[in-house]
Amino acid sequence: MKFIKRLFIGCVVAIVLLAGVGLLLPREISVARSIVIDAPASAVFPHVNDLQATVDWSPWLARDPDTSLEFSADPVGEGARMSWASDNPQVGTGTMTITESRPDDYVEVALDFGDMGTATASWDFQEADGATTATWSMQTDMGAGPVNRWFGVMMKRWIADDYDAGLQNLKQLVEAKGG
């Protein structure tokens, strides 16, 4: 009986500690990854600013070629919208809408993952000596709960890996076209 009582107390203490630490983790997470592409910003920008063009380098769409995609009448620039739906949990469902677009400089996108939440992603292009540093960033609020904050720690790693893969795909695509 003492063993069961100690085990119960140990479990309660562990749960309280995990919840307490979870509350100390950041509520908001952000990820930023960069790559240098041997091409001017004017050659890179269209692959991000045109939502139909993102299909060619997206790290997620490669995971499920059967993903259902829908695009707004004009898939380019501010106001452009794309919806996707996949049974693959690594792709899921959602929408993205370009909320700001400055040619060859910056693109901001609002992401809505339904029950999974929302996020803001952005692209910044810095050109120097004929090459472009493309930086892909994302910010999201994980909420007040400790479980979501623990999930945020893991999600940050997953997104960084996916962003690195997408940036590498974009680099290969743009450089293969000769910039």
Sequence and secondary structure as in RCSB ss.txt:
>XXXX:A:sequence
MKFIKRLFIGCVVAIVLLAGVGLLLPREISVARSIVIDAPASAVFPHVNDLQATVDWSPWLARDPDTSLEFSADP
VGEGARMSWASDNPQVGTGTMTITESRPDDYVEVALDFGDMGTATASWDFQEADGATTATWSMQTDMGAGPVNRW
FGVMMKRWIADDYDAGLQNLKQLVEAKGG
>XXXX:A:secstr
 HHHHHHHHHHHHHHHHHHHHHHHS SEEEEEEEEEESS HHHHTHHHHBTTGGGGT TTGGG TT EEEE SS 
BSTT EEEEE SSTTT EEEEEEEEEETTTEEEEEEE GGG EEEEEEEEEEETTEEEEEEEEEEE  S HHHHH
HHHHHHHHHHHHHHHHHHHHHHHHHHTT 
